[in-house]
Amino acid sequence: MSHNIKLGLKENIHQFTLLIIVNSFVGAMIGLERTLLPEIAEKDFHMVAKTAILSFIIVFGLSKAITNYFAGRFSDRYGRKIVLVIGWLLAIPVPFLLIHAPNWNWIILANIFLGISQGLTWSTTVIMKIDLVGSKQRGLAMGLNEFAGYFAVALSALFTGYIASIYGLRPEPFYLGIGYVIIGTLLSLFLVKETSHHVAHEIASHEDKSVKPDEWNIFLKTSFQDKNLSSITQAGFVNNLNDGMAWGLFPILYASLNFDLKTIGMLAAIYPASWGLLQIITGYASDKVGRKWPIAYGMWIQGLGILLIAFSSNLVPFIVGNLLLGIGTALVYPTLLAAIGDVVHPSWRASSVGIYRLWRDSGYAAGAIIAGVTADIFGLRNAIGLVAIVTFVSGLVVAIRMRETLKKKKTI
């Protein structure tokens, strides 16, 4: 069978396109919450403390982070498709819990399910696309993958904000989620094909025949020991730390300035929309110019955008700040995944991606905790400004510690 397998985007365009569509529905599930949950916390459940309001992001980030790790291991052991399908099945309760929640604990439970589902589905679509394209177009493949997911986040956030402005916060905006789950599950179950044989073909033709490290050594290499992988991992962690803050605090900041739900939904959509759209360009560009400097400059541009939002009160600076945040994230997000593919042997690539995503999505929880506690003690704007500083420092770590991965093409 392996002699009929070809690696490459063009060679696998049908399955690749299908996985793009599937991941757009994965992203849309996050967009359900992007505009509305902070508003629901304050208006439906009368919550005041920012740490308590952001608790839904904390549990989402932790459950997704842990699941990411196991998604990589299970994909290597049992195959990619089964992990993807299970991820969608676990998303089924989410819209119903959000619609019918009588108290905040139901929202927390919904986000545990959502985090587990996202960890399985998004991780698996990433791994499957890397399997299909091989080594030549990783940046473009990751750009397309993340474009699909995060542009769908933006559209879903925009639509839910618009629907809520007409019908109210619940239940109508969350009916979209029922459709997302049905379509995503059916596509994954009946049309997506297993890609494990593609990675087996890549391993067989790979020049490095070294023995795969054990799981603990893969964890240590990815997290701490290898300068490239650990630089990538910390940047991913901080990227989602600031995203967790933006998810939770930006809508609260806008609402405190008396912006209506349509405007809040529009602002909530600008950042992931620009992030999503530009990743097609930035992912492709990283295949040409390299990985290191797009990551470093991307983190610095993110920090600048966050800082602008922290100390603004008008619509135009908020729009510009969200655009900068989206541009910076577009430079960083697909490039980090492509860089892992540059340096990791295909036999343990899925495990390493899972560990990277474990750390990266732990950033959601860290961002929500840091932002919530800081906002409760020192105020909303100071919390946002602190996260901007952390983001600048992360870019500095990449600039100093990481080496260019594209030119070396050396596996570890």
C-alpha positions as CSV (number, residue, x, y, z in Angstrom):
1,M,0.0,0.0,0.0
2,S,2.8,2.4,0.9
3,H,4.1,2.6,-2.7
4,N,0.8,4.4,-3.7
5,I,1.2,7.0,-1.0
6,K,2.5,10.4,-1.9
7,L,3.2,13.3,0.4
8,G,2.4,16.8,-0.4
9,L,-0.5,19.4,-0.4
10,K,-1.4,19.0,-4.1
11,E,-1.1,15.2,-3.9
12,N,-3.6,15.0,-1.0
13,I,-5.7,18.1,-1.8
14,H,-9.1,16.4,-1.3
15,Q,-8.4,15.1,2.2
16,F,-6.5,18.2,3.1
17,T,-9.5,20.4,2.1
18,L,-11.9,18.2,4.0
19,L,-9.7,18.6,7.2
20,I,-9.7,22.4,6.6
21,I,-13.5,22.3,6.6
22,V,-13.7,20.1,9.7
23,N,-11.3,22.4,11.6
24,S,-13.4,25.4,10.7
25,F,-16.3,23.8,12.7
26,V,-13.8,23.0,15.5
27,G,-12.9,26.7,15.7
28,A,-16.6,27.8,15.4
29,M,-17.3,26.0,18.7
30,I,-14.9,28.3,20.5
31,G,-16.4,31.3,18.8
32,L,-19.8,30.5,20.4
33,E,-18.3,31.7,23.7
34,R,-16.0,34.5,22.6
35,T,-18.4,37.4,22.8
36,L,-21.1,36.2,25.3
37,L,-19.9,34.4,28.3
38,P,-18.4,37.3,30.2
39,E,-21.7,39.2,29.6
40,I,-23.7,36.1,30.7
41,A,-21.6,35.9,33.9
42,E,-22.4,39.5,34.8
43,K,-26.0,39.8,33.6
44,D,-27.4,36.3,34.1
45,F,-25.4,35.2,37.2
46,H,-24.5,38.6,38.7
47,M,-20.8,37.8,39.1
48,V,-18.5,40.6,39.9
49,A,-15.0,39.3,40.6
50,K,-13.0,39.0,37.4
51,T,-11.2,35.8,38.6
52,A,-14.6,34.1,39.1
53,I,-15.8,35.3,35.7
54,L,-12.7,34.0,34.0
55,S,-13.0,30.6,35.7
56,F,-14.6,29.2,32.5
57,I,-11.4,30.0,30.6
58,I,-9.3,28.4,33.3
59,V,-11.1,25.1,33.2
60,F,-11.2,25.2,29.4
61,G,-7.5,25.8,29.1
62,L,-6.5,23.1,31.6
63,S,-8.8,20.4,30.2
64,K,-7.7,21.2,26.6
65,A,-4.0,21.3,27.6
66,I,-4.1,17.9,29.3
67,T,-6.1,16.4,26.4
68,N,-3.7,17.8,23.9
69,Y,-0.9,15.7,25.4
70,F,-3.0,12.5,25.3
71,A,-4.3,13.3,21.8
72,G,-0.7,13.1,20.5
73,R,0.0,9.8,22.2
74,F,-3.3,8.3,21.3
75,S,-2.9,9.4,17.7
76,D,0.4,7.6,17.5
77,R,-1.0,4.5,19.2
78,Y,-4.5,4.1,17.9
79,G,-4.7,6.2,14.8
80,R,-5.8,9.8,14.0
81,K,-9.4,9.3,12.8
82,I,-10.7,7.6,15.9
83,V,-9.3,10.4,18.2
84,L,-11.0,13.0,15.9
85,V,-14.4,11.3,16.0
86,I,-14.3,10.8,19.8
87,G,-13.4,14.5,20.2
88,W,-16.5,15.5,18.3
89,L,-18.8,13.2,20.3
90,L,-17.6,14.8,23.5
91,A,-18.6,18.2,22.1
92,I,-22.3,17.2,21.9
93,P,-23.3,18.4,25.4
94,V,-21.7,21.8,25.1
95,P,-24.4,23.9,23.4
96,F,-27.1,22.3,25.5
97,L,-25.3,23.0,28.7
98,L,-24.8,26.7,27.6
99,I,-28.4,27.0,26.6
100,H,-30.0,25.5,29.8
101,A,-27.4,26.5,32.5
102,P,-29.3,27.5,35.7
103,N,-26.0,28.4,37.4
104,W,-22.3,29.1,36.6
105,N,-21.3,25.5,37.5
106,W,-23.1,24.3,34.3
107,I,-21.0,26.8,32.3
108,I,-17.9,25.4,33.9
109,L,-19.0,21.8,33.0
110,A,-19.6,22.9,29.4
111,N,-16.1,24.3,29.2
112,I,-14.6,21.1,30.5
113,F,-16.4,19.2,27.7
114,L,-15.4,21.9,25.2
115,G,-11.7,21.8,26.3
116,I,-11.5,18.0,26.0
117,S,-13.2,18.1,22.7
118,Q,-10.9,20.9,21.4
119,G,-7.8,19.1,22.6
120,L,-8.7,15.9,20.6
121,T,-10.2,17.5,17.5
122,W,-7.8,20.4,16.9
123,S,-4.7,18.5,17.8
124,T,-5.7,15.7,15.5
125,T,-6.4,17.9,12.5
126,V,-3.0,19.5,12.9
127,I,-1.3,16.1,13.1
128,M,-3.2,14.8,10.1
129,K,-2.3,17.8,7.9
130,I,1.4,17.5,8.8
131,D,1.1,13.8,7.9
132,L,-0.3,14.6,4.5
133,V,2.0,17.4,3.3
134,G,5.4,16.0,4.3
135,S,8.3,18.4,4.9
136,K,8.1,20.9,2.0
137,Q,5.0,22.9,2.8
138,R,4.6,22.6,6.6
139,G,4.3,26.4,7.1
140,L,1.6,26.7,4.4
141,A,-0.3,23.7,5.7
142,M,-0.3,25.1,9.3
143,G,-1.3,28.5,8.0
144,L,-4.3,27.0,6.2
145,N,-5.2,24.9,9.2
146,E,-5.1,27.8,11.7
147,F,-6.7,30.2,9.2
148,A,-9.7,27.8,9.0
149,G,-10.0,27.4,12.7
150,Y,-9.6,31.0,13.8
151,F,-11.4,32.7,11.0
152,A,-14.3,30.4,12.0
153,V,-13.8,31.6,15.6
154,A,-14.2,35.2,14.4
155,L,-17.3,34.5,12.3
156,S,-18.9,32.6,15.1
157,A,-18.2,35.4,17.6
158,L,-19.6,37.9,15.2
159,F,-22.7,36.0,14.5
160,T,-23.4,35.2,18.2
161,G,-23.0,38.8,19.1
162,Y,-25.4,39.9,16.4
163,I,-28.0,37.2,17.3
164,A,-27.7,38.2,21.0
165,S,-28.3,41.9,20.1
166,I,-31.6,40.9,18.6
167,Y,-32.9,38.0,20.7
168,G,-30.9,38.2,23.9
169,L,-28.0,36.3,25.4
170,R,-29.7,32.9,25.6
171,P,-30.8,30.5,24.1
172,E,-30.8,31.6,20.4
173,P,-27.0,32.4,19.9
174,F,-26.1,28.9,21.0
175,Y,-28.4,27.1,18.5
176,L,-25.5,27.5,16.1
177,G,-23.4,25.2,18.3
178,I,-25.9,22.3,17.7
179,G,-25.4,22.7,14.0
180,Y,-21.6,22.8,14.3
181,V,-21.5,19.6,16.3
182,I,-23.8,17.7,13.9
183,I,-21.8,18.7,10.8
184,G,-18.4,18.2,12.3
185,T,-19.2,14.8,13.7
186,L,-20.7,13.5,10.4
187,L,-17.8,14.8,8.3
188,S,-15.3,13.2,10.6
189,L,-17.1,9.9,10.9
190,F,-17.9,9.3,7.2
191,L,-15.5,11.3,5.0
192,V,-12.2,11.8,6.8
193,K,-9.7,9.1,6.1
194,E,-6.9,7.8,8.4
195,T,-3.5,9.3,7.8
196,S,-1.2,7.1,9.9
197,H,-0.1,5.3,6.7
198,H,1.3,8.6,5.4
199,V,3.5,9.1,8.4
200,A,4.6,5.4,8.2
201,H,5.6,6.1,4.6
202,E,7.5,9.2,5.7
203,I,9.3,7.3,8.5
204,A,10.3,4.5,6.0
205,S,11.9,7.0,3.6
206,H,13.5,9.2,6.3
207,E,17.3,9.3,6.4
208,D,17.4,9.3,10.2
209,K,16.7,5.7,11.5
210,S,17.3,6.4,15.1
211,V,15.2,4.8,17.8
212,K,12.2,6.8,19.0
213,P,12.8,8.2,22.6
214,D,10.6,7.2,25.4
215,E,7.7,9.5,26.4
216,W,9.5,11.1,29.3
217,N,12.5,12.0,27.2
218,I,10.2,13.4,24.5
219,F,8.5,15.5,27.2
220,L,11.9,16.8,28.5
221,K,13.2,17.6,25.0
222,T,10.1,19.4,24.0
223,S,9.6,21.3,27.2
224,F,13.1,22.2,28.5
225,Q,16.2,20.5,27.0
226,D,16.2,21.3,23.4
227,K,16.8,25.1,22.8
228,N,14.6,25.2,19.8
229,L,11.7,23.2,21.1
230,S,11.7,24.8,24.5
231,S,11.8,28.3,22.9
232,I,8.8,27.3,20.7
233,T,7.0,25.9,23.7
234,Q,7.3,29.0,25.9
235,A,6.2,31.2,23.0
236,G,3.2,29.1,22.5
237,F,2.4,29.2,26.2
238,V,2.6,33.0,26.3
239,N,0.7,33.4,23.1
240,N,-2.3,31.6,24.6
241,L,-1.7,33.3,27.9
242,N,-2.5,36.6,26.2
243,D,-5.3,35.1,24.2
244,G,-6.9,33.8,27.5
245,M,-6.6,37.3,28.9
246,A,-8.1,38.9,25.7
247,W,-11.0,36.4,25.7
248,G,-11.9,37.2,29.2
249,L,-11.0,40.8,29.9
250,F,-11.5,42.6,26.6
251,P,-15.3,42.1,26.5
252,I,-15.5,43.3,30.1
253,L,-13.4,46.4,29.3
254,Y,-15.6,47.2,26.3
255,A,-18.8,46.7,28.3
256,S,-17.4,49.0,31.1
257,L,-17.3,51.7,28.4
258,N,-20.9,51.1,27.5
259,F,-20.3,49.5,24.1
260,D,-23.3,47.6,22.9
261,L,-23.3,43.8,22.1
262,K,-22.9,44.4,18.3
263,T,-19.8,46.5,18.9
264,I,-18.4,44.1,21.4
265,G,-19.0,41.2,19.0
266,M,-17.3,43.2,16.2
267,L,-14.3,43.9,18.3
268,A,-14.1,40.3,19.5
269,A,-14.1,39.2,15.9
270,I,-11.4,41.5,14.5
271,Y,-8.5,39.9,16.4
272,P,-9.2,36.2,15.4
273,A,-10.4,37.3,11.9
274,S,-7.1,39.1,11.1
275,W,-5.2,36.3,12.8
276,G,-7.0,33.7,10.8
277,L,-6.9,35.3,7.4
278,L,-3.2,36.4,7.5
279,Q,-2.0,32.9,8.5
280,I,-2.3,31.7,4.9
281,I,0.3,34.3,4.0
282,T,2.5,34.0,7.1
283,G,2.5,30.2,7.1
284,Y,3.6,30.2,3.5
285,A,6.2,33.0,4.1
286,S,7.8,31.0,6.9
287,D,8.5,28.2,4.4
288,K,10.6,30.8,2.5
289,V,12.1,33.2,5.1
290,G,12.4,30.9,8.1
291,R,10.7,30.5,11.5
292,K,12.7,32.3,14.2
293,W,12.2,36.0,13.3
294,P,8.5,35.7,12.4
295,I,7.9,34.2,15.9
296,A,10.0,36.9,17.7
297,Y,8.5,39.9,15.8
298,G,5.1,38.4,16.1
299,M,5.3,38.3,19.9
300,W,6.5,41.9,20.0
301,I,3.6,43.0,17.7
302,Q,1.2,41.2,19.9
303,G,2.6,43.0,23.0
304,L,2.2,46.4,21.2
305,G,-1.4,45.7,20.3
306,I,-2.3,44.6,23.9
307,L,-0.6,47.7,25.3
308,L,-2.6,50.0,23.0
309,I,-5.9,48.3,24.1
310,A,-4.8,48.6,27.8
311,F,-4.6,52.3,27.7
312,S,-7.3,53.3,25.2
313,S,-11.0,54.2,25.6
314,N,-12.2,54.8,22.1
315,L,-13.3,52.5,19.3
316,V,-10.5,53.3,16.7
317,P,-7.6,52.5,19.0
318,F,-9.4,49.3,20.1
319,I,-9.7,48.3,16.4
320,V,-6.1,49.1,15.7
321,G,-5.0,47.2,18.9
322,N,-7.0,44.1,17.9
323,L,-5.6,44.2,14.4
324,L,-2.0,44.4,15.7
325,L,-2.8,41.5,18.1
326,G,-4.2,39.5,15.1
327,I,-1.2,40.3,12.9
328,G,1.3,39.3,15.6
329,T,-0.5,36.1,16.3
330,A,-0.7,35.2,12.6
331,L,3.1,35.5,12.4
332,V,3.5,33.2,15.4
333,Y,0.9,30.6,15.4
334,P,1.4,28.5,12.3
335,T,5.2,29.1,12.4
336,L,5.5,27.5,15.8
337,L,3.9,24.3,14.6
338,A,5.9,24.3,11.4
339,A,9.2,24.7,13.4
340,I,8.4,21.6,15.5
341,G,8.0,19.7,12.2
342,D,11.4,21.0,11.1
343,V,13.3,19.5,14.0
344,V,11.4,16.5,15.3
345,H,11.6,13.0,13.8
346,P,8.3,11.9,12.2
347,S,8.2,8.8,14.5
348,W,7.5,11.0,17.5
349,R,6.2,14.1,15.9
350,A,2.6,13.6,17.1
351,S,3.8,13.2,20.7
352,S,5.9,16.3,20.5
353,V,3.1,18.3,19.0
354,G,0.9,17.1,21.8
355,I,3.4,18.2,24.5
356,Y,3.8,21.6,22.8
357,R,0.0,22.0,22.8
358,L,-0.1,20.8,26.4
359,W,2.0,23.8,27.4
360,R,0.5,26.2,24.9
361,D,-3.1,25.7,26.0
362,S,-2.0,25.8,29.7
363,G,-1.5,29.4,28.7
364,Y,-5.3,29.9,28.6
365,A,-5.5,29.0,32.2
366,A,-2.4,30.9,33.2
367,G,-3.7,34.0,31.4
368,A,-7.1,33.9,32.9
369,I,-5.7,33.4,36.5
370,I,-3.0,36.1,36.1
371,A,-5.4,38.6,34.4
372,G,-8.3,37.8,36.8
373,V,-6.2,38.2,40.0
374,T,-4.4,41.3,38.8
375,A,-7.6,42.9,37.6
376,D,-9.3,42.3,41.0
377,I,-6.4,43.7,42.9
378,F,-4.9,46.4,40.6
379,G,-7.6,47.1,38.1
380,L,-8.6,46.0,34.6
381,R,-6.1,48.1,32.6
382,N,-3.1,47.2,34.7
383,A,-3.9,43.5,34.2
384,I,-4.0,43.9,30.5
385,G,-0.7,45.9,30.6
386,L,1.0,43.2,32.6
387,V,0.2,40.6,30.0
388,A,1.6,42.9,27.3
389,I,5.0,43.0,29.2
390,V,5.0,39.2,29.5
391,T,4.5,38.9,25.8
392,F,7.4,41.3,24.9
393,V,9.7,39.2,27.2
394,S,8.6,36.0,25.4
395,G,9.7,37.4,22.1
396,L,13.0,38.3,23.6
397,V,13.5,34.7,24.7
398,V,13.0,33.5,21.1
399,A,15.4,36.1,19.7
400,I,18.2,35.1,22.1
401,R,17.7,31.4,22.6
402,M,16.2,29.9,19.5
403,R,18.1,29.1,16.3
404,E,16.7,29.1,12.9
405,T,15.1,25.7,12.2
406,L,14.2,25.9,8.5
407,K,17.8,26.1,7.2
408,K,19.2,23.3,9.3
409,K,16.5,20.7,8.8
410,K,18.3,18.7,11.4
411,T,16.2,16.2,13.3
412,I,16.8,15.4,17.0
